[in-house]
Amino acid sequence: MTCKEAESLVMPYIKNELTDEELFEFLEHIEHCPECREELEIYFTVDVGIRQLDSETGNYNIKGALETAIEQSRERLEAARLVKIVRYAVSTLSVMALIITVLLQCRIWLQSGLI
Ligand SMILES: [Zn+2]
């Protein structure tokens, strides 16, 4: 992902509008690119600041809030990855179960002299 692409994803990220793939690439980029990370921090700070004005929650740890948001994003990706693995495992298992069922059925037919 280029810096230009990453920059265009900053607002969607804050609004939580990214797809899992976009989110993954965005986080990768943010981790290795201080400029885009700073860009994100600025927008994030403004966003949190505005919401803070709305709710008047007193002093708020903005740096910590961004860390928490990034941490949650990673957890979301991790959860999505797990769902994918489980789905794959389940579909593999059900195909195997089907094959075993057919084989067992063939054995029963063979033993009872039907084929
Ligand atoms: Zn960048």
Backbone and ligand atoms as CSV (ligand in chain L), in Angstrom:
chain,resi,resn,atom,element,x,y,z
A,1,MET,N,N,0.843,-1.209,0.000
A,1,MET,CA,C,0.000,0.000,0.000
A,1,MET,C,C,0.872,1.251,0.000
A,2,THR,N,N,0.532,2.196,-0.841
A,2,THR,CA,C,1.301,3.444,-0.888
A,2,THR,C,C,0.781,4.415,0.171
A,3,CYS,N,N,1.567,5.447,0.440
A,3,CYS,CA,C,1.158,6.454,1.419
A,3,CYS,C,C,-0.140,7.133,0.996
A,4,LYS,N,N,-0.279,7.350,-0.310
A,4,LYS,CA,C,-1.486,8.000,-0.817
A,4,LYS,C,C,-2.725,7.152,-0.511
A,5,GLU,N,N,-2.589,5.855,-0.736
A,5,GLU,CA,C,-3.688,4.943,-0.441
A,5,GLU,C,C,-3.988,4.924,1.050
A,6,ALA,N,N,-2.911,4.864,1.840
A,6,ALA,CA,C,-3.086,4.830,3.293
A,6,ALA,C,C,-3.792,6.095,3.776
A,7,GLU,N,N,-3.371,7.240,3.244
A,7,GLU,CA,C,-3.988,8.509,3.639
A,7,GLU,C,C,-5.479,8.527,3.327
A,8,SER,N,N,-5.823,7.947,2.174
A,8,SER,CA,C,-7.235,7.962,1.788
A,8,SER,C,C,-8.072,7.031,2.680
A,9,LEU,N,N,-7.384,6.167,3.440
A,9,LEU,CA,C,-8.113,5.227,4.301
A,9,LEU,C,C,-8.190,5.686,5.760
A,10,VAL,N,N,-7.526,6.823,6.048
A,10,VAL,CA,C,-7.495,7.291,7.439
A,10,VAL,C,C,-8.907,7.568,7.969
A,11,MET,N,N,-9.677,8.344,7.227
A,11,MET,CA,C,-11.035,8.671,7.691
A,11,MET,C,C,-11.929,7.430,7.740
A,12,PRO,N,N,-11.934,6.621,6.667
A,12,PRO,CA,C,-12.725,5.378,6.751
A,12,PRO,C,C,-12.315,4.511,7.948
A,13,TYR,N,N,-10.997,4.521,8.256
A,13,TYR,CA,C,-10.543,3.731,9.415
A,13,TYR,C,C,-11.181,4.257,10.697
A,14,ILE,N,N,-11.111,5.565,10.879
A,14,ILE,CA,C,-11.659,6.157,12.103
A,14,ILE,C,C,-13.165,5.905,12.202
A,15,LYS,N,N,-13.830,5.932,11.054
A,15,LYS,CA,C,-15.276,5.691,11.060
A,15,LYS,C,C,-15.599,4.195,11.067
A,16,ASN,N,N,-14.534,3.384,11.077
A,16,ASN,CA,C,-14.717,1.932,11.141
A,16,ASN,C,C,-15.421,1.387,9.892
A,17,GLU,N,N,-14.991,1.867,8.741
A,17,GLU,CA,C,-15.660,1.487,7.494
A,17,GLU,C,C,-14.796,0.597,6.588
A,18,LEU,N,N,-13.639,0.185,7.075
A,18,LEU,CA,C,-12.743,-0.594,6.220
A,18,LEU,C,C,-13.138,-2.067,6.190
A,19,THR,N,N,-12.878,-2.706,5.054
A,19,THR,CA,C,-13.053,-4.156,4.986
A,19,THR,C,C,-11.851,-4.806,5.686
A,20,ASP,N,N,-11.931,-6.083,5.960
A,20,ASP,CA,C,-10.843,-6.773,6.650
A,20,ASP,C,C,-9.536,-6.648,5.876
A,21,GLU,N,N,-9.607,-6.802,4.541
A,21,GLU,CA,C,-8.393,-6.709,3.726
A,21,GLU,C,C,-7.782,-5.315,3.796
A,22,GLU,N,N,-8.632,-4.296,3.625
A,22,GLU,CA,C,-8.150,-2.918,3.698
A,22,GLU,C,C,-7.540,-2.645,5.060
A,23,LEU,N,N,-8.234,-3.113,6.097
A,23,LEU,CA,C,-7.783,-2.899,7.463
A,23,LEU,C,C,-6.410,-3.523,7.681
A,24,PHE,N,N,-6.257,-4.741,7.185
A,24,PHE,CA,C,-4.980,-5.447,7.336
A,24,PHE,C,C,-3.845,-4.650,6.697
A,25,GLU,N,N,-4.037,-4.243,5.443
A,25,GLU,CA,C,-2.986,-3.507,4.744
A,25,GLU,C,C,-2.732,-2.150,5.372
A,26,PHE,N,N,-3.813,-1.526,5.821
A,26,PHE,CA,C,-3.695,-0.216,6.452
A,26,PHE,C,C,-2.856,-0.318,7.726
A,27,LEU,N,N,-3.155,-1.296,8.576
A,27,LEU,CA,C,-2.406,-1.462,9.827
A,27,LEU,C,C,-0.938,-1.770,9.554
A,28,GLU,N,N,-0.695,-2.615,8.538
A,28,GLU,CA,C,0.683,-2.925,8.158
A,28,GLU,C,C,1.425,-1.650,7.804
A,29,HIS,N,N,0.761,-0.821,6.983
A,29,HIS,CA,C,1.395,0.412,6.527
A,29,HIS,C,C,1.654,1.355,7.708
A,30,ILE,N,N,0.654,1.513,8.555
A,30,ILE,CA,C,0.766,2.420,9.703
A,30,ILE,C,C,1.933,2.010,10.602
A,31,GLU,N,N,2.113,0.704,10.712
A,31,GLU,CA,C,3.169,0.196,11.577
A,31,GLU,C,C,4.559,0.568,11.072
A,32,HIS,N,N,4.709,0.622,9.751
A,32,HIS,CA,C,6.039,0.853,9.190
A,32,HIS,C,C,6.253,2.258,8.647
A,33,CYS,N,N,5.217,3.062,8.648
A,33,CYS,CA,C,5.336,4.399,8.058
A,33,CYS,C,C,4.979,5.473,9.081
A,34,PRO,N,N,6.003,6.129,9.650
A,34,PRO,CA,C,5.770,7.152,10.688
A,34,PRO,C,C,4.920,8.316,10.183
A,35,GLU,N,N,5.078,8.675,8.894
A,35,GLU,CA,C,4.322,9.820,8.370
A,35,GLU,C,C,2.818,9.542,8.396
A,36,CYS,N,N,2.451,8.365,7.919
A,36,CYS,CA,C,1.027,8.035,7.873
A,36,CYS,C,C,0.480,7.801,9.280
A,37,ARG,N,N,1.316,7.253,10.133
A,37,ARG,CA,C,0.935,7.043,11.526
A,37,ARG,C,C,0.606,8.392,12.167
A,38,GLU,N,N,1.449,9.389,11.852
A,38,GLU,CA,C,1.231,10.714,12.408
A,38,GLU,C,C,-0.064,11.311,11.868
A,39,GLU,N,N,-0.258,11.120,10.564
A,39,GLU,CA,C,-1.485,11.568,9.912
A,39,GLU,C,C,-2.704,10.979,10.627
A,40,LEU,N,N,-2.628,9.675,10.888
A,40,LEU,CA,C,-3.727,8.994,11.582
A,40,LEU,C,C,-3.921,9.581,12.972
A,41,GLU,N,N,-2.815,9.827,13.660
A,41,GLU,CA,C,-2.901,10.373,15.016
A,41,GLU,C,C,-3.596,11.717,15.035
A,42,ILE,N,N,-3.252,12.548,14.036
A,42,ILE,CA,C,-3.855,13.883,13.978
A,42,ILE,C,C,-5.368,13.783,13.788
A,43,TYR,N,N,-5.779,12.998,12.779
A,43,TYR,CA,C,-7.208,12.861,12.509
A,43,TYR,C,C,-7.934,12.214,13.680
A,44,PHE,N,N,-7.262,11.207,14.256
A,44,PHE,CA,C,-7.865,10.499,15.376
A,44,PHE,C,C,-8.069,11.450,16.560
A,45,THR,N,N,-7.031,12.267,16.808
A,45,THR,CA,C,-7.095,13.229,17.913
A,45,THR,C,C,-8.247,14.206,17.718
A,46,VAL,N,N,-8.379,14.704,16.475
A,46,VAL,CA,C,-9.470,15.634,16.180
A,46,VAL,C,C,-10.818,14.949,16.403
A,47,ASP,N,N,-10.914,13.709,15.910
A,47,ASP,CA,C,-12.159,12.970,16.033
A,47,ASP,C,C,-12.516,12.741,17.496
A,48,VAL,N,N,-11.531,12.272,18.273
A,48,VAL,CA,C,-11.766,12.030,19.697
A,48,VAL,C,C,-12.094,13.339,20.397
A,49,GLY,N,N,-11.365,14.407,19.998
A,49,GLY,CA,C,-11.591,15.725,20.586
A,49,GLY,C,C,-13.016,16.189,20.398
A,50,ILE,N,N,-13.547,16.009,19.192
A,50,ILE,CA,C,-14.919,16.432,18.903
A,50,ILE,C,C,-15.914,15.633,19.740
A,51,ARG,N,N,-15.684,14.323,19.786
A,51,ARG,CA,C,-16.602,13.491,20.561
A,51,ARG,C,C,-16.514,13.807,22.056
A,52,GLN,N,N,-15.301,14.218,22.463
A,52,GLN,CA,C,-15.099,14.576,23.859
A,52,GLN,C,C,-15.897,15.830,24.197
A,53,LEU,N,N,-15.911,16.777,23.248
A,53,LEU,CA,C,-16.682,18.004,23.449
A,53,LEU,C,C,-18.157,17.663,23.611
A,54,ASP,N,N,-18.591,16.697,22.821
A,54,ASP,CA,C,-19.986,16.277,22.888
A,54,ASP,C,C,-20.328,15.683,24.254
A,55,SER,N,N,-19.442,14.816,24.733
A,55,SER,CA,C,-19.800,14.067,25.943
A,55,SER,C,C,-19.214,14.664,27.218
A,56,GLU,N,N,-18.229,15.605,27.067
A,56,GLU,CA,C,-17.584,16.234,28.210
A,56,GLU,C,C,-17.084,15.232,29.239
A,57,THR,N,N,-16.238,14.312,28.780
A,57,THR,CA,C,-15.753,13.273,29.683
A,57,THR,C,C,-14.472,13.663,30.406
A,58,GLY,N,N,-14.128,14.957,30.443
A,58,GLY,CA,C,-12.929,15.391,31.144
A,58,GLY,C,C,-11.668,15.032,30.404
A,59,ASN,N,N,-10.564,14.853,31.103
A,59,ASN,CA,C,-9.329,14.546,30.373
A,59,ASN,C,C,-9.278,13.092,29.937
A,60,TYR,N,N,-8.858,12.958,28.709
A,60,TYR,CA,C,-8.956,11.679,28.040
A,60,TYR,C,C,-7.597,11.364,27.451
A,61,ASN,N,N,-7.146,10.155,27.589
A,61,ASN,CA,C,-5.832,9.768,27.062
A,61,ASN,C,C,-5.932,9.451,25.568
A,62,ILE,N,N,-5.658,10.483,24.743
A,62,ILE,CA,C,-5.847,10.333,23.300
A,62,ILE,C,C,-4.845,9.356,22.696
A,63,LYS,N,N,-3.587,9.469,23.115
A,63,LYS,CA,C,-2.565,8.546,22.621
A,63,LYS,C,C,-2.991,7.112,22.958
A,64,GLY,N,N,-3.408,6.918,24.198
A,64,GLY,CA,C,-3.867,5.599,24.635
A,64,GLY,C,C,-5.092,5.157,23.861
A,65,ALA,N,N,-5.950,6.119,23.528
A,65,ALA,CA,C,-7.184,5.789,22.798
A,65,ALA,C,C,-6.851,5.249,21.414
A,66,LEU,N,N,-5.852,5.845,20.767
A,66,LEU,CA,C,-5.460,5.360,19.440
A,66,LEU,C,C,-4.848,3.971,19.551
A,67,GLU,N,N,-3.993,3.784,20.567
A,67,GLU,CA,C,-3.412,2.459,20.790
A,67,GLU,C,C,-4.521,1.425,20.962
A,68,THR,N,N,-5.514,1.777,21.767
A,68,THR,CA,C,-6.631,0.866,22.018
A,68,THR,C,C,-7.384,0.569,20.734
A,69,ALA,N,N,-7.605,1.613,19.923
A,69,ALA,CA,C,-8.336,1.431,18.663
A,69,ALA,C,C,-7.570,0.494,17.735
A,70,ILE,N,N,-6.243,0.681,17.648
A,70,ILE,CA,C,-5.431,-0.171,16.784
A,70,ILE,C,C,-5.429,-1.599,17.304
A,71,GLU,N,N,-5.353,-1.715,18.620
A,71,GLU,CA,C,-5.392,-3.039,19.258
A,71,GLU,C,C,-6.712,-3.748,18.919
A,72,GLN,N,N,-7.809,-3.015,19.006
A,72,GLN,CA,C,-9.118,-3.596,18.689
A,72,GLN,C,C,-9.206,-3.996,17.221
A,73,SER,N,N,-8.587,-3.182,16.342
A,73,SER,CA,C,-8.574,-3.505,14.919
A,73,SER,C,C,-7.860,-4.823,14.691
A,74,ARG,N,N,-6.725,-4.989,15.388
A,74,ARG,CA,C,-5.973,-6.228,15.247
A,74,ARG,C,C,-6.787,-7.419,15.731
A,75,GLU,N,N,-7.487,-7.228,16.845
A,75,GLU,CA,C,-8.319,-8.309,17.380
A,75,GLU,C,C,-9.414,-8.678,16.387
A,76,ARG,N,N,-9.970,-7.654,15.732
A,76,ARG,CA,C,-11.006,-7.913,14.735
A,76,ARG,C,C,-10.446,-8.769,13.599
A,77,LEU,N,N,-9.226,-8.421,13.142
A,77,LEU,CA,C,-8.603,-9.184,12.062
A,77,LEU,C,C,-8.304,-10.606,12.503
A,78,GLU,N,N,-7.829,-10.739,13.732
A,78,GLU,CA,C,-7.505,-12.057,14.280
A,78,GLU,C,C,-8.775,-12.912,14.330
A,79,ALA,N,N,-9.864,-12.308,14.778
A,79,ALA,CA,C,-11.143,-13.033,14.855
A,79,ALA,C,C,-11.586,-13.458,13.455
A,80,ALA,N,N,-11.428,-12.555,12.475
A,80,ALA,CA,C,-11.825,-12.878,11.100
A,80,ALA,C,C,-10.994,-14.034,10.567
A,81,ARG,N,N,-9.707,-14.040,10.923
A,81,ARG,CA,C,-8.808,-15.098,10.477
A,81,ARG,C,C,-9.233,-16.444,11.080
A,82,LEU,N,N,-9.577,-16.415,12.380
A,82,LEU,CA,C,-10.013,-17.633,13.053
A,82,LEU,C,C,-11.279,-18.186,12.415
A,83,VAL,N,N,-12.229,-17.291,12.124
A,83,VAL,CA,C,-13.481,-17.716,11.495
A,83,VAL,C,C,-13.185,-18.413,10.175
A,84,LYS,N,N,-12.231,-17.850,9.411
A,84,LYS,CA,C,-11.855,-18.443,8.134
A,84,LYS,C,C,-11.294,-19.852,8.327
A,85,ILE,N,N,-10.390,-19.988,9.319
A,85,ILE,CA,C,-9.769,-21.293,9.589
A,85,ILE,C,C,-10.832,-22.300,10.005
A,86,VAL,N,N,-11.718,-21.895,10.911
A,86,VAL,CA,C,-12.762,-22.803,11.393
A,86,VAL,C,C,-13.662,-23.219,10.236
A,87,ARG,N,N,-14.030,-22.246,9.392
A,87,ARG,CA,C,-14.876,-22.543,8.242
A,87,ARG,C,C,-14.214,-23.573,7.327
A,88,TYR,N,N,-12.908,-23.363,7.100
A,88,TYR,CA,C,-12.157,-24.268,6.253
A,88,TYR,C,C,-12.124,-25.667,6.872
A,89,ALA,N,N,-11.855,-25.709,8.187
A,89,ALA,CA,C,-11.786,-26.991,8.890
A,89,ALA,C,C,-13.135,-27.714,8.813
A,90,VAL,N,N,-14.203,-26.971,9.059
A,90,VAL,CA,C,-15.535,-27.585,9.052
A,90,VAL,C,C,-15.868,-28.124,7.667
A,91,SER,N,N,-15.550,-27.347,6.619
A,91,SER,CA,C,-15.902,-27.828,5.281
A,91,SER,C,C,-15.040,-29.025,4.898
A,92,THR,N,N,-13.769,-29.015,5.314
A,92,THR,CA,C,-12.904,-30.173,5.060
A,92,THR,C,C,-13.436,-31.398,5.779
A,93,LEU,N,N,-13.809,-31.200,7.053
A,93,LEU,CA,C,-14.326,-32.319,7.847
A,93,LEU,C,C,-15.609,-32.868,7.259
A,94,SER,N,N,-16.490,-31.977,6.787
A,94,SER,CA,C,-17.757,-32.501,6.277
A,94,SER,C,C,-17.562,-33.260,4.970
A,95,VAL,N,N,-16.590,-32.822,4.141
A,95,VAL,CA,C,-16.278,-33.581,2.927
A,95,VAL,C,C,-15.730,-34.957,3.293
A,96,MET,N,N,-14.821,-34.972,4.306
A,96,MET,CA,C,-14.263,-36.251,4.738
A,96,MET,C,C,-15.354,-37.157,5.299
A,97,ALA,N,N,-16.250,-36.581,6.087
A,97,ALA,CA,C,-17.332,-37.373,6.675
A,97,ALA,C,C,-18.196,-37.972,5.571
A,98,LEU,N,N,-18.431,-37.189,4.537
A,98,LEU,CA,C,-19.252,-37.670,3.420
A,98,LEU,C,C,-18.565,-38.860,2.726
A,99,ILE,N,N,-17.253,-38.705,2.472
A,99,ILE,CA,C,-16.500,-39.780,1.808
A,99,ILE,C,C,-16.534,-41.053,2.661
A,100,ILE,N,N,-16.309,-40.888,3.971
A,100,ILE,CA,C,-16.314,-42.053,4.871
A,100,ILE,C,C,-17.689,-42.721,4.871
A,101,THR,N,N,-18.733,-41.902,4.902
A,101,THR,CA,C,-20.091,-42.451,4.891
A,101,THR,C,C,-20.324,-43.287,3.629
A,102,VAL,N,N,-19.911,-42.739,2.480
A,102,VAL,CA,C,-20.092,-43.459,1.216
A,102,VAL,C,C,-19.306,-44.762,1.229
A,103,LEU,N,N,-18.029,-44.698,1.720
A,103,LEU,CA,C,-17.204,-45.912,1.785
A,103,LEU,C,C,-17.833,-46.971,2.681
A,104,LEU,N,N,-18.324,-46.523,3.842
A,104,LEU,CA,C,-18.948,-47.477,4.765
A,104,LEU,C,C,-20.194,-48.089,4.138
A,105,GLN,N,N,-20.948,-47.261,3.448
A,105,GLN,CA,C,-22.164,-47.751,2.801
A,105,GLN,C,C,-21.808,-48.794,1.732
A,106,CYS,N,N,-20.744,-48.517,0.958
A,106,CYS,CA,C,-20.280,-49.467,-0.052
A,106,CYS,C,C,-19.882,-50.787,0.591
A,107,ARG,N,N,-19.240,-50.673,1.748
A,107,ARG,CA,C,-18.805,-51.883,2.447
A,107,ARG,C,C,-20.026,-52.711,2.866
A,108,ILE,N,N,-21.010,-52.014,3.382
A,108,ILE,CA,C,-22.238,-52.715,3.796
A,108,ILE,C,C,-22.872,-53.423,2.584
A,109,TRP,N,N,-22.927,-52.697,1.465
A,109,TRP,CA,C,-23.521,-53.301,0.263
A,109,TRP,C,C,-22.693,-54.510,-0.202
A,110,LEU,N,N,-21.346,-54.327,-0.149
A,110,LEU,CA,C,-20.473,-55.431,-0.558
A,110,LEU,C,C,-20.694,-56.655,0.316
A,111,GLN,N,N,-20.755,-56.428,1.630
A,111,GLN,CA,C,-20.886,-57.539,2.571
A,111,GLN,C,C,-22.224,-58.246,2.421
A,112,SER,N,N,-23.236,-57.449,2.085
A,112,SER,CA,C,-24.553,-58.095,1.971
A,112,SER,C,C,-24.795,-58.598,0.539
A,113,GLY,N,N,-23.735,-58.532,-0.309
A,113,GLY,CA,C,-23.815,-59.082,-1.639
A,113,GLY,C,C,-24.712,-58.325,-2.602
A,114,LEU,N,N,-24.954,-57.033,-2.313
A,114,LEU,CA,C,-25.830,-56.256,-3.191
A,114,LEU,C,C,-25.106,-55.747,-4.443
A,115,ILE,N,N,-23.739,-55.585,-4.337
A,115,ILE,CA,C,-22.970,-55.196,-5.533
A,115,ILE,C,C,-21.772,-56.116,-5.746
L,1,ZN,ZN,ZN,2.882,6.054,4.493
